[in-house]
Amino acid sequence: MSAENHSAPAPEHDPVIENTPNGPAPKRKRARAAIIAGVAAAIVIVAGAGFWVWHEQPSFCGAICHTPMDNYLATYEADLNEPTCDKWGNEVENPRTMLAAYHGKLGNTCLDCHIPTLSEQIGEGGAWLAGNYTFPLTERTASELTEASGRDADELCLNETCHNLTRDDLYEKTADMGTYNPHWAHHEELECTTCHKAHRASVMYCTQCHAQAEVPDGWLTMGESNNLVGVKAPSETAE
């Protein structure tokens, strides 16, 4: 009987193909690159969306532009039941007379009143970076706040979202103030911001001529307003 070879079979190997580069195949490299690019794009999109949401919050104004926005943010966050200071540091006995403080507690944010266009935002950002602005900021009227967006000055306040009223409606609502009804345009049709102030105590404009005109609780007369730091001419403030 012939001897049989009982040695173990030789291990199998993948066939060797010459000139084959080491590492993952090109398709795998492309797939990995696509995944990395997709993850990076997702991060950028999520971060951008988060930044955009934050940019619409009042805290953004103070966090990014400490000067000059800190004072404005403080008036927005003021406790309605405690005396506080306005944007210029003047004492405010009744914070409810500052529209920013009062409307803030109703859930409104800065951009509910300040509705800027993209060009405005870019311009203001450039001015802030260059330091090309006055401090404290110049107080703006309703027409100045609405000019860039093409809205009428009255639309700052009188609109379907905020106060869905007409000028005639306003006149009727304050008819009990009698002869010196501030919403009666007996001289001229004044803008809302002539009396209603956002970051300082509101002012009864009629008292400029009529000392006996009724002044709402916590509001200022024109004489008191004209003596505020920030309203006074610099030469008068220094005296």
C-alpha positions in Angstrom: 0.0 0.0 0.0 1.6 3.3 -1.1 2.2 6.0 1.5 -0.3 8.9 1.5 0.7 12.5 2.0 -1.3 13.6 5.1 0.4 17.1 5.3 -2.0 20.1 5.9 -3.2 21.9 2.8 -1.4 25.1 2.0 -3.3 28.3 3.1 -5.3 30.1 0.5 -4.3 33.7 -0.5 -6.0 36.3 -2.5 -4.5 36.5 -5.9 -1.7 39.1 -6.1 -2.4 41.7 -8.7 0.7 43.7 -9.7 0.7 47.5 -9.7 -2.4 47.7 -7.5 -2.1 50.8 -5.1 -2.5 50.2 -1.4 -5.4 51.8 0.6 -9.1 52.1 0.0 -10.4 52.0 -3.5 -11.2 55.4 -5.2 -14.9 54.9 -4.8 -14.5 54.6 -1.0 -12.5 57.7 -0.9 -15.2 59.6 -2.8 -17.9 58.3 -0.5 -16.0 59.2 2.6 -15.3 62.7 1.3 -19.0 63.1 0.5 -20.0 62.1 4.0 -17.5 64.5 5.5 -18.7 67.3 3.3 -22.3 66.5 4.1 -21.7 66.6 7.9 -19.7 69.9 7.6 -22.6 71.4 5.5 -25.1 70.3 8.1 -23.1 71.8 10.9 -22.8 75.1 9.1 -26.5 75.2 8.3 -27.5 74.4 11.9 -25.1 76.9 13.3 -26.2 79.5 10.8 -29.9 78.9 11.7 -29.1 79.1 15.4 -27.2 82.3 14.9 -30.1 83.8 12.8 -32.6 83.0 15.6 -30.3 84.5 18.2 -29.7 87.6 16.1 -33.5 88.3 16.4 -33.3 88.2 20.3 -32.7 91.3 22.4 -29.7 89.5 24.1 -27.9 89.6 20.7 -27.8 93.4 20.7 -26.1 93.5 24.1 -23.8 90.6 23.5 -22.4 91.7 20.2 -22.6 95.5 20.4 -21.9 96.2 24.1 -21.4 99.8 23.2 -23.8 101.3 22.4 -26.6 98.7 23.0 -26.2 97.7 26.7 -28.2 100.7 27.8 -31.0 99.9 25.4 -31.1 96.3 26.5 -31.4 97.4 30.1 -34.5 99.4 29.4 -36.0 96.4 27.6 -35.4 94.1 30.6 -36.5 96.7 33.2 -38.8 95.5 36.0 -42.1 97.3 35.5 -42.7 97.5 39.2 -39.3 99.1 40.2 -37.9 102.6 39.3 -35.1 102.3 36.8 -33.0 104.4 34.4 -33.5 105.3 30.8 -31.0 104.8 27.9 -29.2 108.0 29.0 -29.1 107.2 32.7 -32.0 109.5 33.7 -34.2 108.1 36.5 -37.5 106.7 35.3 -40.1 106.5 38.1 -42.6 104.3 36.1 -40.9 101.9 33.6 -44.3 101.2 32.1 -44.0 104.6 30.3 -41.0 103.2 28.3 -42.5 101.2 25.4 -39.5 98.9 25.2 -39.9 97.8 28.8 -43.7 97.4 28.6 -43.8 95.7 25.2 -41.0 93.4 26.2 -43.1 92.0 29.0 -45.8 91.3 26.4 -43.4 89.1 24.4 -42.3 91.6 21.8 -38.6 91.8 20.7 -36.4 94.5 19.3 -37.1 93.5 15.7 -40.9 93.8 16.2 -40.3 97.6 16.1 -36.8 97.8 14.4 -37.5 96.0 11.1 -34.2 96.6 9.2 -33.5 95.8 5.6 -30.4 93.7 4.9 -28.6 96.8 3.5 -29.4 98.6 6.8 -28.0 95.8 8.9 -24.8 95.6 6.8 -24.4 99.4 7.0 -24.9 99.5 10.8 -22.6 96.5 11.3 -19.9 98.3 9.3 -20.4 101.6 11.2 -20.1 99.7 14.5 -16.9 97.9 13.4 -15.4 101.2 12.3 -16.7 103.1 15.4 -18.4 105.5 13.1 -21.5 106.2 15.2 -22.5 108.7 17.9 -22.9 107.6 21.5 -25.5 107.7 22.9 -27.3 107.0 19.7 -29.4 109.7 18.2 -33.1 109.2 19.0 -35.0 108.3 15.8 -38.6 109.1 14.9 -41.2 106.7 13.5 -40.6 107.9 9.9 -36.9 107.3 10.3 -37.5 103.8 11.7 -39.8 102.8 8.9 -38.1 104.6 6.0 -35.8 101.8 4.8 -38.6 99.2 4.8 -40.9 101.6 2.7 -43.6 101.7 5.4 -45.6 104.7 6.4 -44.6 106.2 9.8 -48.0 105.3 11.3 -47.4 101.7 10.4 -44.7 101.4 13.1 -47.6 101.2 15.7 -50.9 101.2 13.8 -50.9 97.9 12.0 -52.8 94.6 12.1 -50.3 92.9 14.4 -49.8 95.7 17.0 -52.5 98.3 17.3 -55.2 97.7 14.6 -56.6 101.2 14.9 -57.0 104.3 12.7 -56.2 107.9 13.7 -59.9 108.4 14.3 -60.1 105.4 16.6 -57.3 106.9 18.7 -59.1 110.2 18.9 -62.2 108.5 20.2 -60.2 106.4 22.7 -58.7 109.5 24.4 -61.8 111.7 24.0 -62.1 111.9 27.8 -59.0 114.0 27.9 -61.1 116.9 26.7 -59.7 120.0 25.0 -56.1 118.7 25.1 -56.8 115.4 23.5 -53.3 114.5 22.2 -54.8 112.5 19.3 -56.7 115.5 17.9 -54.6 116.9 15.1 -55.6 120.5 15.7 -52.2 121.8 14.7 -50.6 119.0 12.7 -50.7 115.2 12.6 -47.8 114.2 14.9 -46.0 110.9 14.7 -46.6 108.4 17.5 -43.0 108.7 18.7 -43.4 112.4 19.4 -45.0 111.4 22.7 -44.5 107.6 23.0 -40.9 106.9 23.8 -39.3 103.4 23.7 -36.2 103.7 25.8 -37.1 106.7 28.0 -40.2 108.0 29.8 -42.9 109.0 27.4 -43.7 112.7 27.0 -46.9 114.7 26.9 -46.2 117.0 23.9 -49.2 119.2 24.5 -47.6 120.6 27.6 -45.2 122.5 25.4 -47.9 125.1 25.0 -50.7 124.0 27.4 -49.4 123.7 31.0 -52.9 122.5 32.0 -52.9 119.5 29.7 -53.4 116.2 31.5 -50.1 114.3 31.9 -50.5 110.5 32.2 -49.1 108.8 35.3 -45.3 108.6 35.1 -45.0 110.6 31.9 -43.0 113.8 31.6 -44.0 117.3 30.6 -42.1 118.8 27.7 -40.2 121.0 30.2 -39.0 117.9 32.1 -38.1 116.1 28.9 -36.1 119.0 27.7 -34.0 118.9 30.9 -33.0 115.3 30.6 -29.4 114.3 30.0 -29.3 113.2 26.4 -32.0 115.8 25.3 -30.2 118.9 26.6 -27.6 120.5 24.4 -24.1 119.5 25.5 -23.3 123.0 26.6 -26.4 123.1 28.8 -25.6 119.7 30.4 -22.1 120.9 31.3 -23.5 123.9 33.3 
